[in-house]
């Protein structure tokens, strides 16, 4: 590490945190103006607004724009270095462009690790408090699923519920079917109504009908009430909006395996979220390389030209990420490819720009 390394790292991180701090303040002001009516209408305490909602909002916002503001920060101060011919002076001292990249990459690696920690561990905890506040004072984060709910709860076990009320924990027209490995039904239980017992962590079935099949033998059983334990919880029967926000890395992996076992339609949503959490830190490094290569050359137009080109590339990357995410959720594109294809493409852009950078 040399003086120039410390100088660039200080400029890089200083510009980044200064810029994103200003934007956070602006966003919070706009958010307050948008939600002030709901805060007053629902009588949200000032202490909870500040410390529960907005304080927990900051890590989420930093991570949301971390690679964009990394890019803008590098473009801004590197363009100033280039316009003041400092880049030329550094290269004339015998320092190669690859060596010049070292402090940038160190700073980018720090921000990438920060991004990984925020998205996988800190933000889920912060979001849990923030979502609790939103559910209480702003909007409902949970809603009933559509009628006619079908799902797999265990291997070869399927349930059907015509509708379920999450406020009363009552469901209607319930059916559970079990199959053997050959796809033949071995057990079926139906009931007109089911009720979740929170204390016993069990279900109470009303007016039930059981059909047990063993080869050519079949047994039928009827009854008025039956208490039973199922691999099913009320939370499986209603939608929690973007519940992956409160899951850390390990919980998200567990949820993906559970949704895969159930054959759930929402599996791709969780897989896309995991892919974004793993890929976004690398996007910070890629965008740093592109920004340095782009802004290290002294051109007419100076900082303004560099910022214009930089913003065009940055927003192209964001658009590419959004398009690939949509294809992953609603098309046939793999969630893994959706997260990494934009990064690989812009990595190639970075390599091309490095080769054309001043040496």
N, C-alpha and C positions, 0 to 999 in steps of 0.2 A: 504494500500500500504506500502510495506517494502522496504528496501534497495535492496534486491534481485530482487524485482519486477521492480524497476527502472533500475537496472543493465541489466536484460534480455530484457526489452523493448528497452533500448538504443542499445544493441547489435543487436537485431532483426531488428529494423528500420534502424539503421546505416548500417548494412550489406546489407539490401535490396536496399536502395537508392544508396549505393556505387556501388554495382554490376550492377544494371540496368543502372546507369549513364555511366559506362564503356562500356556496350553493346550498348547503344544509340550512343555513339561516334563512335564505330566500325561500326555500321549499317549505320550511316550517311556518313562515309568515303566510304564505299562500294557503297552506293546509288549515291554519287557524281560521283564516277568513272564510274558507269553504265549509268548515265544520262547526263554527261558533254557534250557529243556531241549534244544532243537535246537542252540543255541550250544555247550552242554557236550558233547552227544553227538557233534557233528561237529568238536569241538576248534577252534572259531573263536578266533583270537587276539584279545585285548582291544583291541589297537591297531586292528585291522581293524573290529572291532565299532563302536568309537567314531568313527574317522575315515573309514572307507569306507562303513559302513552308515548310522549315525545322522547324521553331519554332512551327508551327501548327501540324507538324508531331510528335513531342515529346509526347503529351498527348495520341495520338492514339497508339503509340508504347508501352508506359508504361502500358496502359490498356490491350493491346494484350497479354503481357507476365507477367501480375501482379501475377497470381497464380503460374506460373512456377517459377518465381524468389523468390516468397515468400517461396516456398518449398525448393529451393536450399539454400536460406539464412538461413533458420531454420536448415536444415541438416548440413550446414557448421559450424555455431558457436556452435550448441548444441553438435556436434561430438567433437569439441575441449573441451567443458566443460566435456564431458564424458571421453575423453582420459586423461584429467588432473585430473580425479577422483573428479571433483567438484560436479557432479550430486550425487555421493555417499555421499559426505559430506553434501549436502543439505538434502538428505533423512534421513541421520543419525541424523540430528538436529530435527527430528520430523515433518518435512514438508512432507505431503503426495504428491503422484504424481499428484493427482487431483488438489491440491493447487498449485503445480508447474506449472500446465497448465494455471493458471489464467493470468499471464503477457503475455503469448503467445497468448491467446485468445483476450486479450485487444488489442494487436498490430494487430492481424488478423482482428478484428472487425473494427479497424481504416482503414486498407487497403481495407476491403470489402466496407465500406461506400465511400471511395475514388474511388473505382472501379465503384460503382453505379453512383456516381456523374459524373465521367468522361464519362462513356458510354452513359448516358441519357441526359446530359445537356452541359458539356463543349466540348466534342469531336464533336458533331454535328455542333457547331458554328465554331470550328477550321477547321473541314472538309469542311465547305462551302468555306472558304478562300483557303484552300489547293486545293480543286477540281476546283475552278475558275482558279487558277494558272495552274493546269494540263491541263485543257481544252484549255487554251490560249497558253501554251508553250510546252506541252508534248504530249498529246493524246486526241482524241475526246471521250468525255464521253457520248455523245448522238448519237443515231443511229435510222434509220427508223425501224419500226416493219416490220415483214414479210408481204407480200401481203395478201389480203383477211382478213382484220381485222374484227373480230366479238367481240362485247362486250355489256354488259348491262349497261346503264347509269342511269336508274331510275327503280323502281319496275315496272315490266311489260313493260319496254321500251328497245328496242334493236336496235343497229346500226350496219351497215356494210359499210366498205369502202374498195374498191379494193386496193388502195394504196394512200399514203400521203407523200408529200415532205415537210420536216420540214423547209427547207431553203426558200421556196417560199410560204409556208402555203396553198398550193393547194392540194386538194384531188379529186379523181375520182371514179365514180360509187358509189355514196352514197345512202344508204337506211336507213330510220327510220321506225320501226314498233312498234305499241302499241297494247297491248292485255288487255282484261278484266280479272277479277279474275277466270273466267272459262276457260281461255286459248284461247278465240276466238279473232281474230284480229278485232280491231275497227278503226284503222287508219294506213295508210302507205304513206310515201312520198319518192320519188326517184328523183335523179338528176344526170346528167352526170358529173357535176363538182361542187365542193364547195370551197369557199375561206374564210379564217379567216380574219375578220376586227378587227385589234387591237384597233383602236380608239373607235369603237362602241361596242366592246366586243360581236360581233355577227357574224353569218355566212351568206354568200351570196351564194344561190343556183342558178345554171344556168341550163336551160332546165329541169324544174322540173315537176313532175307528182304527184298529190295528190289523194289518194283514201280514202274516208270516209265511214265506214260501220256502219249502225244502224239497227240491226236486218236484215230484208229482204230488207231494203233500202240502196242504195249505190250511192255515189256522186263522180264524177270524175272531177278533175280540172287540167288544164295545164297552163304553163306560161314560160316566158323566164328567169325572174330573181325574186328572193324572198329573202328578208332579214328576218332572224329569229334568235331567241335566243334558244339555246339548252343546256342541262346539259352535255356539251361536250367541251373540250378545246384541243388545239393542243397538249399539253403535254400528253393527253391520247392516242395520236396516234403515239407516238414514245417512244423509250426506253431510259431512263437515267440510265446508269450503276450504280448499287448499290446505288440508290438514297436514300435508308434508312439511309445512312451514315450521311446525313445532317438533319435528323429528330430527335427532342428530344422525350422524352417519350410520351408526350401528342400528338404530331404530328404523331408519329408512331401508336398510338391507333386510331386516326382519319383515318389514311390511311388504317388500317386493316378493319375498318368498311366500308369504301368506297369500297375497293376491294372485301369484302364479298358481299356487295350489288350488285356489278357489276358481280359477279360470275367469277372473274378474276383468271387465272391460276397462277398468281404471289402471290396470297394470302398467300400461305405457306411460301414463302420467307420472308415476313414481320412478320409472326407469329413465325418463327424460330428465327429471329433477336430479337424479343421481349423476347422470352424464354431465349435466351443466355444472354441478358442484365440483366434479373432478376436472373438467376441462377449463373452466373459467380462470383458475390460477395460471394456467399455461398461456391463456390469451393475454394476460398482463405482460408476460415475457415477450411474446410475439409482437405485440403492439409497440413495446419499447424498442425493439430492434428496428421495426419499420420507421418509427418516429425519428430515431437517431440517424438512420441512413437518409431519410428524406430531408431533414432540416440541417444537416451538417454542411451542406453546400451553400455558399454565398451566391444568392441570385437577386435579380431585380425584383422589387416588391417586398423583399426582406421578410419580416415576421408575418406580415399580412398574407403574402403568397403562401408561405409555409403552413400557416394556420388554416387557410382555405383548402389547400390540398389535403392536409391532415384530417380535417373534419370530414371531407368527402370520403376518405378511406375509412375513418372510424365508423361513420354512419353506414357505409357499405357493409362493414363487418357486422354491425348490429342487425341490419336488415337480413343479411345472410343467415345469421343465427336464428332469427325469428322464423324465416321461411323454412329452414331445416327442421325446427321444432314443430311447426305445424304439420309438415310431411310425416314426422315421426309419430305424432299423436293421432292423426287422422288418415294417414296413408300407410304404405308398406315399408317406409324407410326405417331401418334399425335405430333405436334410441341412441345406441353407442355411436353409430356413424353420424347421426344428427348433431351430436355434441362436438365431434372431432373433425368432421369434414371442413367446416369453415376455418378452423385453426390450421389444418394442414394446407389449405389453399393459400391463406394469408402468410403462412410460413414460407411458401415458395415466393410470394411477393417480396417478403423480407430478404430472402437470399438474392433475388434479382437486384434489389435496391442496394444491398451491401456491395455487390460487385461493381455497381455504378457510382458508389460513394467516393468522395475525394480521398486519395491515398497519399 
